Amino acid sequence: MRKYARIILTFSICIWSATSLGYMHTDEQLARMNKEAEDLQRTLDGFSKNLKGELTAKYKLLRNALDVYATAHAENELDAAGTGWADAVIAEKESVLKEFIELFRKLDSKRLKAQSELEFKKKDSELNRIYRAIQKNENLDTGVAAAPSRIGIQDTQRNWIQYRDAWLAFANLKFSTVSQYSLSAALTSDRIRMLKKITAE
């Protein structure tokens, strides 16, 4: 049911883009966009097929956290004002979902790069430094609706922390041989990359 709700939402945004912002998608473009959205959801749903008991519940929590975080990132941290904003939001949210899928597959095939506690702490310090710099940057508060703001980034950061914690809780059961430092470092690296796009470091 959730999959179909997302498809309807995609269509609604595209229709809104066409009527409000002065351009139209072709039928082929709409079909391609919806196929991509369906394929992503099918892959995400497929990860839960062989899960049982507590793992099922943990994966559901992780998926919910992923959805909230991906939406917050796409809506709060994307600087894409103009006629393509709605499409850019959809594409950015889908990029977060694709990163999730790639990380899941790395964990499942034991291909995640091993990282030490020290390596994780260095990445965590870098993330905190970048985030603090962003929160001190008053120039981000432009008032433009389709641009990042400090409050939007703060909201997304809170959602990312919940997403990270949900990942760690799920992986602790599903991928118990993987070091939590390795997973934390991988997730933190992804978040650093996103924030660096905002600061253009």
Salt bridges, closest charged atoms under 4 A:
GLU36 OE2 - ARG32 NH1 3.42
ASP39 OD2 - LYS35 NZ 2.78
ASP39 OD1 - ARG42 NH1 2.75
ASP45 OD1 - ARG63 NH1 3.02
ASP67 OD2 - ARG6 NH2 1.90
GLU77 OE1 - HIS73 ND1 2.69
GLU77 OE2 - ARG191 NH2 2.68
ASP87 OD2 - HIS25 NE2 2.81
GLU92 OE2 - HIS73 NE2 2.78
GLU99 OE2 - ARG193 NH2 2.16
GLU102 OE2 - LYS106 NZ 3.65
GLU117 OE2 - LYS121 NZ 3.04
GLU126 OE2 - LYS196 NZ 3.12
ASP141 OD2 - ARG150 NE 2.74
ASP165 OD1 - ARG164 NH2 3.08
GLU201 OE1 - ARG129 NH2 3.54
